[in-house]
């Protein structure tokens, strides 16, 4: 630090304009250069939207370690901000999603992943809802079958002799009613 | 008792196991995958001193403490213990390093002055070192053995007894 700084010698590099026309041309040239310089400056400072999308995509899969149920992408905390900056830096270095996730996992363990890895004990989280659904469906099916069976069992059994007598009396009543 | 009646208490067993697992673990604690692994190297711009690199300290036991002046009261309670441990064991080769995170230089210097810190301390711009060590709060302390492995990590304020035990372990080299 603190080395020599060489300033460009403008008076030597640009020959002085001797005539009025030359001055006008120089002025026009300089004016034309202003938008070009502004364009170059904005290109150098602006952040590519693709890069930001990629950073957001990766950061949204990482858990903010100092928040409650917030991703690194959504958290306003200072640490999450620094993590986003680090993700951006790693993406700029050409690191992929898996590599970046693996880096954070190697520092914070599986906790850093908002979506738990599908292995080991974590498999329970993925399988248990489906197992519970299956067991529940089986339970409902068995219960429904038992209820229908009971209903059939509960049907009153009519003695065929009485049934025949009821039918006969009904016929007789209908016959007497017509006459 | 028929097998159908036994089914109800049996179904409760996995639920009880799951609850026991859940209640046994501290939901706020993040277990570090770095334990017993090589401590990540870092370069720390030490205040009023030369840059320090962990790799250059191989063969020496290191206590790496993450703190902040805004971390009140935890860091304020722990600071005198760090300084006294450093003074007690520096002759035996102990290296104590402080990393101030997400802090302003003036506040860091004020904190160091207040607790008469004589061991090297430096800032962590961009929280690079903190993230590399999986730090999620302050104070956090890492005990690094002579082989450069993280022997123990403590989250929160260290007690004098725990500090002594863990220091002895890394000083002995086991």
Contacts between the chains, C-beta under 8 A, distances in Angstrom:
chain1	res1	chain2	res2	distance
A	65	B	30	6.4
A	65	B	136	3.9
A	66	B	136	5.9
A	66	B	137	6.7
A	78	B	102	5.0
A	78	B	127	7.7
A	79	B	102	7.4
A	79	B	127	6.2
A	79	B	130	7.5
A	79	B	131	7.8
A	79	B	136	7.2
A	82	B	102	7.9
A	82	B	126	5.7
A	82	B	127	3.8
A	82	B	128	7.9
A	82	B	130	7.8
A	82	B	131	6.6
A	83	B	127	7.8
A	83	B	131	6.3
A	85	B	126	6.3
A	86	B	126	7.4
A	86	B	128	7.2
A	86	B	131	6.0
A	105	B	33	7.4
A	106	B	33	6.1
A	106	B	34	7.8
A	107	B	33	7.3
A	107	B	34	6.9
A	107	B	131	6.4
A	107	B	132	6.4
A	107	B	133	7.1
A	107	B	134	4.0
A	108	B	30	6.0
A	108	B	32	8.0
A	108	B	33	7.5
A	108	B	134	4.7
A	108	B	136	7.3
A	109	B	30	6.5
A	109	B	31	5.8
A	109	B	32	7.0
A	109	B	33	4.5
A	109	B	134	7.6
A	111	B	30	4.9
A	111	B	31	7.6
